[in-house]
Amino acid sequence: MPPLPPIAEPTFELVVTAAEVEEGKRLFTDYCFACHGANAVSGGITPDLRRTSAQVHGQINDIVLGGAREGLGMPRFDDSLDEDDVRMIQGYILHRASESAGGF
C-alpha cells in the first residue's frame, strides 16, 4: 500500500479545556487504546482516529454510544460512557490530530 498522506489539521471545532483533554486521554487509554492505538495512532487494522473527518466527528455520539458502527466491529459504550466522556475523548483525539499536523 502507498504511504498515507500527513495528518491534516482538524476542521471540526470543539471547545475543551486542557484538563478535559487530559481526562479524554485517560478515557481513551481505558476504552479506545486496545483497538485504536497508543496516543491515538492506529497500527492500520482499525481507523486512525487522528484522521477522523468533521462529518464523522459530528456523529461521534451515535457511533460511540448509539452503536451506529457495530456492524463494522465498533462496539457501543453506552453502558460505561456518557456524552460528556465522549466529548472529552473527542477533545483528546482532536488535540492529537492537531499535534500530529504540527499545530501544537
Biopython code that builds the backbone (N, CA, C, O; Angstrom):
import numpy as np
from Bio.PDB.StructureBuilder import StructureBuilder

atoms = [
    (1, "MET", "N", (0.841, -1.180, 0.000)),
    (1, "MET", "CA", (0.000, 0.000, 0.000)),
    (1, "MET", "C", (0.888, 1.246, 0.000)),
    (1, "MET", "O", (1.947, 1.262, 0.626)),
    (2, "PRO", "N", (0.448, 2.278, -0.702)),
    (2, "PRO", "CA", (1.220, 3.523, -0.684)),
    (2, "PRO", "C", (1.138, 4.175, 0.695)),
    (2, "PRO", "O", (0.183, 3.944, 1.436)),
    (3, "PRO", "N", (2.127, 4.978, 1.038)),
    (3, "PRO", "CA", (2.088, 5.645, 2.343)),
    (3, "PRO", "C", (0.894, 6.601, 2.438)),
    (3, "PRO", "O", (0.456, 7.182, 1.446)),
    (4, "LEU", "N", (0.395, 6.739, 3.646)),
    (4, "LEU", "CA", (-0.714, 7.660, 3.870)),
    (4, "LEU", "C", (-0.215, 9.095, 3.845)),
    (4, "LEU", "O", (0.940, 9.363, 4.176)),
    (5, "PRO", "N", (-1.088, 10.023, 3.449)),
    (5, "PRO", "CA", (-0.681, 11.430, 3.494)),
    (5, "PRO", "C", (-0.514, 11.882, 4.935)),
    (5, "PRO", "O", (-1.002, 11.223, 5.854)),
    (6, "PRO", "N", (0.167, 12.995, 5.138)),
    (6, "PRO", "CA", (0.328, 13.513, 6.503)),
    (6, "PRO", "C", (-1.033, 13.786, 7.147)),
    (6, "PRO", "O", (-2.035, 13.965, 6.455)),
    (7, "ILE", "N", (-1.052, 13.813, 8.462)),
    (7, "ILE", "CA", (-2.268, 14.140, 9.198)),
    (7, "ILE", "C", (-2.588, 15.611, 8.927)),
    (7, "ILE", "O", (-1.716, 16.473, 9.040)),
    (8, "ALA", "N", (-3.829, 15.889, 8.575)),
    (8, "ALA", "CA", (-4.265, 17.263, 8.316)),
    (8, "ALA", "C", (-4.758, 17.914, 9.609)),
    (8, "ALA", "O", (-5.244, 17.236, 10.514)),
    (9, "GLU", "N", (-4.626, 19.210, 9.678)),
    (9, "GLU", "CA", (-5.166, 19.961, 10.810)),
    (9, "GLU", "C", (-6.682, 19.726, 10.836)),
    (9, "GLU", "O", (-7.332, 19.862, 9.800)),
    (10, "PRO", "N", (-7.259, 19.379, 11.989)),
    (10, "PRO", "CA", (-8.694, 19.131, 12.051)),
    (10, "PRO", "C", (-9.499, 20.383, 11.712)),
    (10, "PRO", "O", (-9.103, 21.503, 12.038)),
    (11, "THR", "N", (-10.635, 20.169, 11.052)),
    (11, "THR", "CA", (-11.535, 21.280, 10.749)),
    (11, "THR", "C", (-12.717, 21.317, 11.709)),
    (11, "THR", "O", (-13.409, 22.331, 11.803)),
    (12, "PHE", "N", (-12.951, 20.225, 12.418)),
    (12, "PHE", "CA", (-14.041, 20.169, 13.400)),
    (12, "PHE", "C", (-13.594, 20.925, 14.640)),
    (12, "PHE", "O", (-12.493, 20.703, 15.144)),
    (13, "GLU", "N", (-14.439, 21.813, 15.128)),
    (13, "GLU", "CA", (-14.084, 22.598, 16.305)),
    (13, "GLU", "C", (-14.873, 22.135, 17.516)),
    (13, "GLU", "O", (-16.076, 21.883, 17.442)),
    (14, "LEU", "N", (-14.176, 22.032, 18.613)),
    (14, "LEU", "CA", (-14.756, 21.614, 19.882)),
    (14, "LEU", "C", (-14.017, 22.357, 20.981)),
    (14, "LEU", "O", (-12.787, 22.325, 21.044)),
    (15, "VAL", "N", (-14.760, 23.019, 21.840)),
    (15, "VAL", "CA", (-14.139, 23.764, 22.927)),
    (15, "VAL", "C", (-13.955, 22.819, 24.113)),
    (15, "VAL", "O", (-14.920, 22.321, 24.693)),
    (16, "VAL", "N", (-12.683, 22.589, 24.454)),
    (16, "VAL", "CA", (-12.336, 21.773, 25.621)),
    (16, "VAL", "C", (-11.164, 22.436, 26.336)),
    (16, "VAL", "O", (-10.332, 23.104, 25.722)),
    (17, "THR", "N", (-11.124, 22.237, 27.627)),
    (17, "THR", "CA", (-10.015, 22.760, 28.418)),
    (17, "THR", "C", (-8.858, 21.764, 28.398)),
    (17, "THR", "O", (-9.024, 20.614, 27.991)),
    (18, "ALA", "N", (-7.693, 22.214, 28.837)),
    (18, "ALA", "CA", (-6.545, 21.311, 28.941)),
    (18, "ALA", "C", (-6.850, 20.154, 29.889)),
    (18, "ALA", "O", (-6.439, 19.020, 29.641)),
    (19, "ALA", "N", (-7.565, 20.436, 30.966)),
    (19, "ALA", "CA", (-7.926, 19.374, 31.917)),
    (19, "ALA", "C", (-8.865, 18.355, 31.260)),
    (19, "ALA", "O", (-8.764, 17.158, 31.529)),
    (20, "GLU", "N", (-9.766, 18.820, 30.413)),
    (20, "GLU", "CA", (-10.674, 17.894, 29.722)),
    (20, "GLU", "C", (-9.913, 17.048, 28.700)),
    (20, "GLU", "O", (-10.225, 15.871, 28.516)),
    (21, "VAL", "N", (-8.925, 17.633, 28.041)),
    (21, "VAL", "CA", (-8.096, 16.853, 27.113)),
    (21, "VAL", "C", (-7.357, 15.762, 27.885)),
    (21, "VAL", "O", (-7.266, 14.625, 27.420)),
    (22, "GLU", "N", (-6.835, 16.098, 29.050)),
    (22, "GLU", "CA", (-6.140, 15.099, 29.872)),
    (22, "GLU", "C", (-7.088, 13.986, 30.316)),
    (22, "GLU", "O", (-6.725, 12.810, 30.297)),
    (23, "GLU", "N", (-8.291, 14.359, 30.712)),
    (23, "GLU", "CA", (-9.285, 13.338, 31.082)),
    (23, "GLU", "C", (-9.667, 12.517, 29.862)),
    (23, "GLU", "O", (-9.860, 11.305, 29.962)),
    (24, "GLY", "N", (-9.775, 13.160, 28.723)),
    (24, "GLY", "CA", (-10.049, 12.440, 27.479)),
    (24, "GLY", "C", (-8.960, 11.440, 27.158)),
    (24, "GLY", "O", (-9.238, 10.342, 26.675)),
    (25, "LYS", "N", (-7.708, 11.818, 27.429)),
    (25, "LYS", "CA", (-6.590, 10.899, 27.219)),
    (25, "LYS", "C", (-6.722, 9.681, 28.127)),
    (25, "LYS", "O", (-6.495, 8.550, 27.697)),
    (26, "ARG", "N", (-7.090, 9.917, 29.387)),
    (26, "ARG", "CA", (-7.265, 8.809, 30.323)),
    (26, "ARG", "C", (-8.386, 7.884, 29.852)),
    (26, "ARG", "O", (-8.236, 6.662, 29.854)),
    (27, "LEU", "N", (-9.506, 8.478, 29.450)),
    (27, "LEU", "CA", (-10.639, 7.682, 28.966)),
    (27, "LEU", "C", (-10.279, 6.943, 27.682)),
    (27, "LEU", "O", (-10.644, 5.780, 27.511)),
    (28, "PHE", "N", (-9.570, 7.605, 26.787)),
    (28, "PHE", "CA", (-9.133, 6.959, 25.551)),
    (28, "PHE", "C", (-8.284, 5.737, 25.881)),
    (28, "PHE", "O", (-8.466, 4.668, 25.299)),
    (29, "THR", "N", (-7.359, 5.904, 26.816)),
    (29, "THR", "CA", (-6.489, 4.795, 27.210)),
    (29, "THR", "C", (-7.308, 3.639, 27.777)),
    (29, "THR", "O", (-7.017, 2.475, 27.502)),
    (30, "ASP", "N", (-8.321, 3.956, 28.559)),
    (30, "ASP", "CA", (-9.156, 2.919, 29.173)),
    (30, "ASP", "C", (-10.078, 2.221, 28.179)),
    (30, "ASP", "O", (-10.300, 1.015, 28.291)),
    (31, "TYR", "N", (-10.619, 2.961, 27.206)),
    (31, "TYR", "CA", (-11.677, 2.413, 26.355)),
    (31, "TYR", "C", (-11.306, 2.255, 24.881)),
    (31, "TYR", "O", (-11.923, 1.440, 24.195)),
    (32, "CYS", "N", (-10.342, 2.986, 24.372)),
    (32, "CYS", "CA", (-10.104, 3.042, 22.926)),
    (32, "CYS", "C", (-8.738, 2.505, 22.503)),
    (32, "CYS", "O", (-8.564, 2.018, 21.385)),
    (33, "PHE", "N", (-7.781, 2.601, 23.411)),
    (33, "PHE", "CA", (-6.396, 2.253, 23.128)),
    (33, "PHE", "C", (-6.235, 0.866, 22.511)),
    (33, "PHE", "O", (-5.487, 0.714, 21.545)),
    (34, "ALA", "N", (-6.901, -0.125, 23.033)),
    (34, "ALA", "CA", (-6.696, -1.507, 22.587)),
    (34, "ALA", "C", (-6.931, -1.670, 21.087)),
    (34, "ALA", "O", (-6.246, -2.459, 20.436)),
    (35, "CYS", "N", (-7.881, -0.941, 20.544)),
    (35, "CYS", "CA", (-8.173, -1.046, 19.109)),
    (35, "CYS", "C", (-7.563, 0.090, 18.289)),
    (35, "CYS", "O", (-7.107, -0.129, 17.167)),
    (36, "HIS", "N", (-7.555, 1.293, 18.843)),
    (36, "HIS", "CA", (-7.154, 2.466, 18.065)),
    (36, "HIS", "C", (-5.738, 2.950, 18.346)),
    (36, "HIS", "O", (-5.320, 3.961, 17.783)),
    (37, "GLY", "N", (-4.989, 2.261, 19.199)),
    (37, "GLY", "CA", (-3.565, 2.508, 19.376)),
    (37, "GLY", "C", (-3.181, 3.536, 20.410)),
    (37, "GLY", "O", (-3.962, 4.414, 20.776)),
    (38, "ALA", "N", (-1.955, 3.401, 20.868)),
    (38, "ALA", "CA", (-1.393, 4.341, 21.837)),
    (38, "ALA", "C", (-1.318, 5.731, 21.225)),
    (38, "ALA", "O", (-0.942, 5.895, 20.064)),
    (39, "ASN", "N", (-1.678, 6.716, 22.011)),
    (39, "ASN", "CA", (-1.651, 8.114, 21.568)),
    (39, "ASN", "C", (-2.519, 8.356, 20.338)),
    (39, "ASN", "O", (-2.279, 9.296, 19.581)),
    (40, "ALA", "N", (-3.523, 7.512, 20.140)),
    (40, "ALA", "CA", (-4.465, 7.602, 19.020)),
    (40, "ALA", "C", (-3.775, 7.377, 17.675)),
    (40, "ALA", "O", (-4.211, 7.909, 16.654)),
    (41, "VAL", "N", (-2.711, 6.597, 17.674)),
    (41, "VAL", "CA", (-2.010, 6.249, 16.439)),
    (41, "VAL", "C", (-2.311, 4.785, 16.152)),
    (41, "VAL", "O", (-1.795, 3.898, 16.832)),
    (42, "SER", "N", (-3.130, 4.532, 15.161)),
    (42, "SER", "CA", (-3.543, 3.181, 14.836)),
    (42, "SER", "C", (-2.422, 2.414, 14.151)),
    (42, "SER", "O", (-1.588, 2.989, 13.451)),
    (43, "GLY", "N", (-2.420, 1.114, 14.368)),
    (43, "GLY", "CA", (-1.471, 0.245, 13.689)),
    (43, "GLY", "C", (-1.900, -0.116, 12.283)),
    (43, "GLY", "O", (-1.162, -0.800, 11.575)),
    (44, "GLY", "N", (-3.075, 0.327, 11.859)),
    (44, "GLY", "CA", (-3.525, 0.083, 10.496)),
    (44, "GLY", "C", (-4.712, -0.847, 10.359)),
    (44, "GLY", "O", (-5.361, -0.861, 9.313)),
    (45, "ILE", "N", (-5.010, -1.621, 11.382)),
    (45, "ILE", "CA", (-6.149, -2.538, 11.299)),
    (45, "ILE", "C", (-7.470, -1.783, 11.511)),
    (45, "ILE", "O", (-8.458, -2.034, 10.821)),
    (46, "THR", "N", (-7.466, -0.873, 12.459)),
    (46, "THR", "CA", (-8.651, -0.047, 12.740)),
    (46, "THR", "C", (-8.345, 1.397, 12.361)),
    (46, "THR", "O", (-7.181, 1.757, 12.189)),
    (47, "PRO", "N", (-9.372, 2.222, 12.232)),
    (47, "PRO", "CA", (-9.137, 3.613, 11.816)),
    (47, "PRO", "C", (-8.205, 4.376, 12.759)),
    (47, "PRO", "O", (-8.269, 4.238, 13.981)),
    (48, "ASP", "N", (-7.345, 5.179, 12.149)),
    (48, "ASP", "CA", (-6.506, 6.114, 12.890)),
    (48, "ASP", "C", (-7.396, 7.323, 13.164)),
    (48, "ASP", "O", (-7.698, 8.093, 12.252)),
    (49, "LEU", "N", (-7.810, 7.489, 14.405)),
    (49, "LEU", "CA", (-8.803, 8.499, 14.745)),
    (49, "LEU", "C", (-8.305, 9.923, 14.564)),
    (49, "LEU", "O", (-9.108, 10.856, 14.554)),
    (50, "ARG", "N", (-7.013, 10.110, 14.421)),
    (50, "ARG", "CA", (-6.488, 11.442, 14.120)),
    (50, "ARG", "C", (-6.929, 11.896, 12.732)),
    (50, "ARG", "O", (-6.902, 13.090, 12.434)),
    (51, "ARG", "N", (-7.326, 10.972, 11.898)),
    (51, "ARG", "CA", (-7.763, 11.264, 10.529)),
    (51, "ARG", "C", (-9.280, 11.381, 10.408)),
    (51, "ARG", "O", (-9.807, 11.453, 9.297)),
    (52, "THR", "N", (-9.978, 11.402, 11.526)),
    (52, "THR", "CA", (-11.440, 11.454, 11.518)),
    (52, "THR", "C", (-11.932, 12.737, 10.870)),
    (52, "THR", "O", (-11.468, 13.827, 11.204)),
    (53, "SER", "N", (-12.871, 12.606, 9.947)),
    (53, "SER", "CA", (-13.422, 13.770, 9.249)),
    (53, "SER", "C", (-14.369, 14.561, 10.155)),
    (53, "SER", "O", (-14.862, 14.048, 11.160)),
    (54, "ALA", "N", (-14.609, 15.803, 9.783)),
    (54, "ALA", "CA", (-15.558, 16.642, 10.530)),
    (54, "ALA", "C", (-16.942, 15.988, 10.526)),
    (54, "ALA", "O", (-17.654, 16.053, 11.529)),
    (55, "GLN", "N", (-17.325, 15.369, 9.428)),
    (55, "GLN", "CA", (-18.632, 14.707, 9.350)),
    (55, "GLN", "C", (-18.736, 13.581, 10.379)),
    (55, "GLN", "O", (-19.754, 13.463, 11.061)),
    (56, "VAL", "N", (-17.711, 12.767, 10.498)),
    (56, "VAL", "CA", (-17.723, 11.671, 11.471)),
    (56, "VAL", "C", (-17.674, 12.227, 12.888)),
    (56, "VAL", "O", (-18.352, 11.710, 13.776)),
    (57, "HIS", "N", (-16.880, 13.275, 13.113)),
    (57, "HIS", "CA", (-16.869, 13.900, 14.442)),
    (57, "HIS", "C", (-18.280, 14.339, 14.836)),
    (57, "HIS", "O", (-18.655, 14.259, 16.006)),
    (58, "GLY", "N", (-19.048, 14.796, 13.869)),
    (58, "GLY", "CA", (-20.428, 15.210, 14.134)),
    (58, "GLY", "C", (-21.346, 14.062, 14.513)),
    (58, "GLY", "O", (-22.424, 14.285, 15.064)),
    (59, "GLN", "N", (-20.934, 12.847, 14.226)),
    (59, "GLN", "CA", (-21.738, 11.653, 14.517)),
    (59, "GLN", "C", (-21.178, 10.845, 15.686)),
    (59, "GLN", "O", (-21.630, 9.730, 15.942)),
    (60, "ILE", "N", (-20.210, 11.396, 16.387)),
    (60, "ILE", "CA", (-19.449, 10.624, 17.375)),
    (60, "ILE", "C", (-20.323, 9.979, 18.452)),
    (60, "ILE", "O", (-20.071, 8.838, 18.839)),
    (61, "ASN", "N", (-21.344, 10.685, 18.942)),
    (61, "ASN", "CA", (-22.200, 10.081, 19.966)),
    (61, "ASN", "C", (-22.987, 8.900, 19.412)),
    (61, "ASN", "O", (-23.176, 7.898, 20.102)),
    (62, "ASP", "N", (-23.449, 9.014, 18.161)),
    (62, "ASP", "CA", (-24.165, 7.901, 17.537)),
    (62, "ASP", "C", (-23.256, 6.684, 17.368)),
    (62, "ASP", "O", (-23.706, 5.543, 17.470)),
    (63, "ILE", "N", (-21.983, 6.937, 17.111)),
    (63, "ILE", "CA", (-21.033, 5.849, 16.899)),
    (63, "ILE", "C", (-20.631, 5.208, 18.233)),
    (63, "ILE", "O", (-20.729, 3.992, 18.399)),
    (64, "VAL", "N", (-20.183, 6.030, 19.171)),
    (64, "VAL", "CA", (-19.633, 5.503, 20.431)),
    (64, "VAL", "C", (-20.728, 5.055, 21.395)),
    (64, "VAL", "O", (-20.597, 4.024, 22.054)),
    (65, "LEU", "N", (-21.797, 5.825, 21.474)),
    (65, "LEU", "CA", (-22.864, 5.489, 22.432)),
    (65, "LEU", "C", (-24.021, 4.747, 21.790)),
    (65, "LEU", "O", (-24.624, 3.875, 22.417)),
    (66, "GLY", "N", (-24.339, 5.083, 20.545)),
    (66, "GLY", "CA", (-25.519, 4.516, 19.900)),
    (66, "GLY", "C", (-25.285, 3.254, 19.102)),
    (66, "GLY", "O", (-26.241, 2.598, 18.689)),
    (67, "GLY", "N", (-24.018, 2.898, 18.874)),
    (67, "GLY", "CA", (-23.729, 1.658, 18.150)),
    (67, "GLY", "C", (-23.894, 1.747, 16.644)),
    (67, "GLY", "O", (-24.117, 0.729, 15.989)),
    (68, "ALA", "N", (-23.788, 2.956, 16.077)),
    (68, "ALA", "CA", (-24.001, 3.127, 14.639)),
    (68, "ALA", "C", (-23.023, 2.323, 13.776)),
    (68, "ALA", "O", (-23.305, 2.063, 12.606)),
    (69, "ARG", "N", (-21.899, 1.934, 14.329)),
    (69, "ARG", "CA", (-20.913, 1.171, 13.545)),
    (69, "ARG", "C", (-20.639, -0.210, 14.131)),
    (69, "ARG", "O", (-19.575, -0.789, 13.910)),
    (70, "GLU", "N", (-21.607, -0.729, 14.878)),
    (70, "GLU", "CA", (-21.435, -2.076, 15.435)),
    (70, "GLU", "C", (-21.224, -3.113, 14.346)),
    (70, "GLU", "O", (-20.459, -4.060, 14.528)),
    (71, "GLY", "N", (-21.900, -2.938, 13.211)),
    (71, "GLY", "CA", (-21.755, -3.871, 12.101)),
    (71, "GLY", "C", (-20.359, -3.884, 11.502)),
    (71, "GLY", "O", (-19.988, -4.823, 10.798)),
    (72, "LEU", "N", (-19.588, -2.843, 11.781)),
    (72, "LEU", "CA", (-18.205, -2.750, 11.302)),
    (72, "LEU", "C", (-17.196, -3.144, 12.382)),
    (72, "LEU", "O", (-15.986, -3.043, 12.183)),
    (73, "GLY", "N", (-17.715, -3.595, 13.531)),
    (73, "GLY", "CA", (-16.841, -4.050, 14.604)),
    (73, "GLY", "C", (-16.610, -3.043, 15.716)),
    (73, "GLY", "O", (-15.875, -3.331, 16.660)),
    (74, "MET", "N", (-17.226, -1.858, 15.627)),
    (74, "MET", "CA", (-17.064, -0.836, 16.651)),
    (74, "MET", "C", (-18.126, -1.053, 17.725)),
    (74, "MET", "O", (-19.312, -0.835, 17.475)),
    (75, "PRO", "N", (-17.711, -1.480, 18.921)),
    (75, "PRO", "CA", (-18.716, -1.710, 19.967)),
    (75, "PRO", "C", (-19.302, -0.399, 20.482)),
    (75, "PRO", "O", (-18.718, 0.673, 20.318)),
    (76, "ARG", "N", (-20.441, -0.513, 21.092)),
    (76, "ARG", "CA", (-21.061, 0.657, 21.728)),
    (76, "ARG", "C", (-20.625, 0.691, 23.180)),
    (76, "ARG", "O", (-20.349, -0.346, 23.784)),
    (77, "PHE", "N", (-20.565, 1.907, 23.739)),
    (77, "PHE", "CA", (-20.088, 2.075, 25.104)),
    (77, "PHE", "C", (-21.096, 2.821, 25.976)),
    (77, "PHE", "O", (-20.719, 3.458, 26.960)),
    (78, "ASP", "N", (-22.360, 2.744, 25.617)),
    (78, "ASP", "CA", (-23.378, 3.472, 26.382)),
    (78, "ASP", "C", (-23.588, 2.914, 27.784)),
    (78, "ASP", "O", (-24.258, 3.536, 28.608)),
    (79, "ASP", "N", (-23.019, 1.752, 28.055)),
    (79, "ASP", "CA", (-23.129, 1.179, 29.397)),
    (79, "ASP", "C", (-22.023, 1.672, 30.328)),
    (79, "ASP", "O", (-22.088, 1.460, 31.539)),
    (80, "SER", "N", (-20.991, 2.342, 29.755)),
    (80, "SER", "CA", (-19.882, 2.780, 30.599)),
    (80, "SER", "C", (-19.429, 4.222, 30.353)),
    (80, "SER", "O", (-18.668, 4.765, 31.155)),
    (81, "LEU", "N", (-19.871, 4.845, 29.280)),
    (81, "LEU", "CA", (-19.521, 6.230, 28.984)),
    (81, "LEU", "C", (-20.789, 7.054, 28.790)),
    (81, "LEU", "O", (-21.848, 6.519, 28.464)),
    (82, "ASP", "N", (-20.665, 8.370, 28.998)),
    (82, "ASP", "CA", (-21.796, 9.258, 28.701)),
    (82, "ASP", "C", (-21.320, 10.309, 27.700)),
    (82, "ASP", "O", (-20.157, 10.298, 27.297)),
    (83, "GLU", "N", (-22.209, 11.212, 27.299)),
    (83, "GLU", "CA", (-21.876, 12.211, 26.281)),
    (83, "GLU", "C", (-20.714, 13.100, 26.708)),
    (83, "GLU", "O", (-19.898, 13.488, 25.872)),
    (84, "ASP", "N", (-20.625, 13.424, 27.970)),
    (84, "ASP", "CA", (-19.519, 14.254, 28.452)),
    (84, "ASP", "C", (-18.193, 13.505, 28.320)),
    (84, "ASP", "O", (-17.187, 14.094, 27.924)),
    (85, "ASP", "N", (-18.183, 12.226, 28.646)),
    (85, "ASP", "CA", (-16.984, 11.404, 28.480)),
    (85, "ASP", "C", (-16.557, 11.377, 27.007)),
    (85, "ASP", "O", (-15.380, 11.542, 26.687)),
    (86, "VAL", "N", (-17.526, 11.168, 26.127)),
    (86, "VAL", "CA", (-17.234, 11.093, 24.697)),
    (86, "VAL", "C", (-16.684, 12.436, 24.207)),
    (86, "VAL", "O", (-15.768, 12.460, 23.385)),
    (87, "ARG", "N", (-17.226, 13.542, 24.696)),
    (87, "ARG", "CA", (-16.736, 14.871, 24.309)),
    (87, "ARG", "C", (-15.275, 15.036, 24.716)),
    (87, "ARG", "O", (-14.483, 15.595, 23.958)),
    (88, "MET", "N", (-14.911, 14.559, 25.901)),
    (88, "MET", "CA", (-13.518, 14.674, 26.343)),
    (88, "MET", "C", (-12.600, 13.760, 25.526)),
    (88, "MET", "O", (-11.481, 14.154, 25.197)),
    (89, "ILE", "N", (-13.050, 12.559, 25.195)),
    (89, "ILE", "CA", (-12.276, 11.678, 24.320)),
    (89, "ILE", "C", (-12.100, 12.342, 22.958)),
    (89, "ILE", "O", (-11.010, 12.329, 22.387)),
    (90, "GLN", "N", (-13.152, 12.908, 22.459)),
    (90, "GLN", "CA", (-13.103, 13.595, 21.177)),
    (90, "GLN", "C", (-12.129, 14.778, 21.235)),
    (90, "GLN", "O", (-11.371, 15.008, 20.292)),
    (91, "GLY", "N", (-12.152, 15.515, 22.330)),
    (91, "GLY", "CA", (-11.200, 16.608, 22.511)),
    (91, "GLY", "C", (-9.766, 16.114, 22.472)),
    (91, "GLY", "O", (-8.897, 16.756, 21.881)),
    (92, "TYR", "N", (-9.522, 14.986, 23.094)),
    (92, "TYR", "CA", (-8.181, 14.388, 23.070)),
    (92, "TYR", "C", (-7.796, 13.981, 21.647)),
    (92, "TYR", "O", (-6.676, 14.249, 21.212)),
    (93, "ILE", "N", (-8.697, 13.346, 20.931)),
    (93, "ILE", "CA", (-8.418, 12.922, 19.555)),
    (93, "ILE", "C", (-8.115, 14.140, 18.680)),
    (93, "ILE", "O", (-7.173, 14.117, 17.889)),
    (94, "LEU", "N", (-8.907, 15.193, 18.820)),
    (94, "LEU", "CA", (-8.659, 16.419, 18.045)),
    (94, "LEU", "C", (-7.317, 17.049, 18.424)),
    (94, "LEU", "O", (-6.600, 17.562, 17.565)),
    (95, "HIS", "N", (-6.987, 17.005, 19.707)),
    (95, "HIS", "CA", (-5.698, 17.521, 20.171)),
    (95, "HIS", "C", (-4.552, 16.727, 19.537)),
    (95, "HIS", "O", (-3.574, 17.307, 19.066)),
    (96, "ARG", "N", (-4.680, 15.408, 19.529)),
    (96, "ARG", "CA", (-3.641, 14.554, 18.935)),
    (96, "ARG", "C", (-3.535, 14.791, 17.425)),
    (96, "ARG", "O", (-2.437, 14.788, 16.869)),
    (97, "ALA", "N", (-4.678, 14.995, 16.766)),
    (97, "ALA", "CA", (-4.643, 15.282, 15.327)),
    (97, "ALA", "C", (-3.916, 16.594, 15.062)),
    (97, "ALA", "O", (-3.099, 16.684, 14.146)),
    (98, "SER", "N", (-4.214, 17.602, 15.862)),
    (98, "SER", "CA", (-3.562, 18.895, 15.709)),
    (98, "SER", "C", (-2.063, 18.797, 15.994)),
    (98, "SER", "O", (-1.252, 19.384, 15.278)),
    (99, "GLU", "N", (-1.701, 18.058, 17.033)),
    (99, "GLU", "CA", (-0.280, 17.834, 17.330)),
    (99, "GLU", "C", (0.422, 17.164, 16.139)),
    (99, "GLU", "O", (1.509, 17.571, 15.728)),
    (100, "SER", "N", (-0.214, 16.149, 15.610)),
    (100, "SER", "CA", (0.374, 15.388, 14.509)),
    (100, "SER", "C", (0.490, 16.224, 13.238)),
    (100, "SER", "O", (1.385, 15.999, 12.424)),
    (101, "ALA", "N", (-0.408, 17.181, 13.071)),
    (101, "ALA", "CA", (-0.377, 18.078, 11.907)),
    (101, "ALA", "C", (0.614, 19.220, 12.107)),
    (101, "ALA", "O", (0.874, 19.994, 11.186)),
    (102, "GLY", "N", (1.167, 19.319, 13.322)),
    (102, "GLY", "CA", (2.126, 20.373, 13.603)),
    (102, "GLY", "C", (1.499, 21.603, 14.217)),
    (102, "GLY", "O", (2.133, 22.655, 14.291)),
    (103, "GLY", "N", (0.235, 21.479, 14.668)),
    (103, "GLY", "CA", (-0.494, 22.627, 15.204)),
    (103, "GLY", "C", (-0.195, 22.968, 16.643)),
    (103, "GLY", "O", (-0.498, 24.081, 17.072)),
    (104, "PHE", "N", (0.384, 22.067, 17.410)),
    (104, "PHE", "CA", (0.677, 22.347, 18.833)),
    (104, "PHE", "C", (2.162, 22.351, 19.052)),
    (104, "PHE", "O", (2.619, 22.566, 20.175)),
]
sb = StructureBuilder()
sb.init_structure("model")
sb.init_model(0)
sb.init_chain("A")
sb.init_seg("    ")
for serial, (resi, resn, name, xyz) in enumerate(atoms, 1):
    if name == "N":
        sb.init_residue(resn, " ", resi, " ")
    sb.init_atom(name, np.array(xyz, "f"), 0.0, 1.0, " ", f" {name:<3s}", serial, name[0])
structure = sb.get_structure()
